[in-house]
Amino acid sequence: MIQGGYTSLLAAILMGGATINAANAQSAAAQDADGTYAVYIVTRHGDCDKSYHWTISVSGGRVSSAGDTPMQASGHINHGVVNLAFERMGQVATVTGRLASGSGSGTWSSPTLQCAGSWRAARQG
């Protein structure tokens, strides 16, 4: 192999290592959010119920409903950024916000219900 060949080989190895490290870091960031969360939702605008309490589960950054809850949660948490949807009785609310160190907060809105508000969550256990 000539000198240039070694340089190309070294560059390819380093790029492969960087890709693996980036994938591992992303996976670790998703797992940092893993757990069960109590979510408290407050309506600030509209005629929806003034507050709701639900439980969600996060695994690998993916969100789902947990326990006996009247709504379905779906979405993800990636690098602390929350992007979810809550569905209840055919009505959908979009949820955005931030999560760090086991707690988070943000806003929600439902165009179909013409309501909006805020939320906060805390990891349980």
C-alpha positions in Angstrom: 0.0 0.0 0.0 1.3 3.4 -0.8 1.5 6.4 1.6 -1.7 7.9 0.2 -3.5 4.6 0.8 -2.6 4.6 4.5 -3.9 8.1 4.8 -7.2 7.1 3.2 -7.5 4.0 5.4 -6.8 6.0 8.5 -9.4 8.6 7.5 -12.0 5.8 6.9 -11.3 4.2 10.3 -11.5 7.6 12.1 -14.8 8.4 10.3 -16.2 5.0 11.2 -15.3 5.5 14.9 -16.8 9.0 14.9 -20.1 7.6 13.5 -20.2 4.8 16.1 -19.5 7.4 18.9 -22.3 9.7 17.6 -24.8 6.8 17.5 -23.8 5.7 21.0 -24.2 9.3 22.3 -27.6 9.6 20.7 -28.7 6.3 22.2 -27.4 7.4 25.7 -29.2 10.7 25.4 -32.5 8.9 24.6 -32.0 6.6 27.5 -31.4 9.5 29.9 -35.1 10.3 29.6 -36.2 6.7 30.3 -38.7 6.1 33.1 -42.2 6.7 34.2 -43.4 10.3 34.5 -46.3 12.0 36.3 -47.6 14.7 34.0 -49.6 17.7 35.2 -51.5 19.6 32.4 -53.1 23.0 32.9 -55.5 24.6 30.5 -54.8 28.3 30.0 -57.0 29.1 27.0 -60.3 27.6 26.0 -63.1 25.6 27.6 -61.3 22.3 28.3 -61.1 20.9 31.8 -58.8 23.2 33.9 -56.3 20.4 34.7 -55.4 16.8 33.9 -53.0 14.3 35.6 -51.6 11.5 33.5 -48.8 9.1 33.6 -46.5 8.4 30.6 -43.6 5.9 30.1 -40.4 6.7 28.2 -38.2 3.9 26.8 -35.4 4.6 24.4 -36.7 8.1 24.0 -40.1 6.8 22.7 -43.2 7.9 24.7 -46.3 5.8 25.5 -49.2 5.9 27.9 -48.6 4.2 31.3 -51.0 2.9 33.9 -54.8 3.4 33.8 -55.1 6.5 31.8 -57.9 7.8 29.6 -55.6 9.0 26.9 -53.0 7.7 24.5 -49.5 9.3 24.4 -47.1 9.0 21.5 -44.0 10.7 20.4 -40.4 11.1 21.4 -37.9 12.9 23.6 -34.6 13.5 21.8 -31.7 15.4 23.4 -34.1 16.8 25.9 -36.6 18.1 23.3 -40.1 16.9 23.8 -42.4 16.3 20.8 -45.6 14.4 21.7 -49.2 13.9 20.9 -51.9 13.1 23.4 -55.2 11.6 22.1 -58.3 11.3 24.1 -61.8 10.5 22.8 -60.8 11.4 19.3 -59.3 14.7 20.2 -55.6 15.4 19.7 -53.2 17.8 21.5 -49.7 18.5 20.4 -47.1 18.8 23.2 -43.7 20.5 23.0 -41.1 21.4 25.6 -37.9 20.4 27.3 -36.9 17.7 29.7 -33.7 17.5 31.8 -32.6 15.7 35.0 -35.9 13.9 35.4 -38.3 16.9 35.0 -39.6 19.0 32.3 -42.1 21.6 31.2 -43.6 23.1 28.0 -46.8 23.9 26.2 -49.7 22.1 24.6 -52.4 23.0 22.2 -55.4 21.3 20.6 -56.9 23.0 17.5 -59.8 20.7 17.5 -60.8 21.6 21.1 -59.6 25.2 20.7 -57.7 24.9 24.0 -54.1 25.4 25.0 -52.0 25.5 28.1 -48.9 24.3 29.8 -47.5 21.1 31.3 -44.9 19.9 33.7 -43.6 16.4 34.4 -41.5 14.7 37.0 -39.9 11.2 36.8 -41.3 8.8 39.4 -39.2 6.7 41.6 
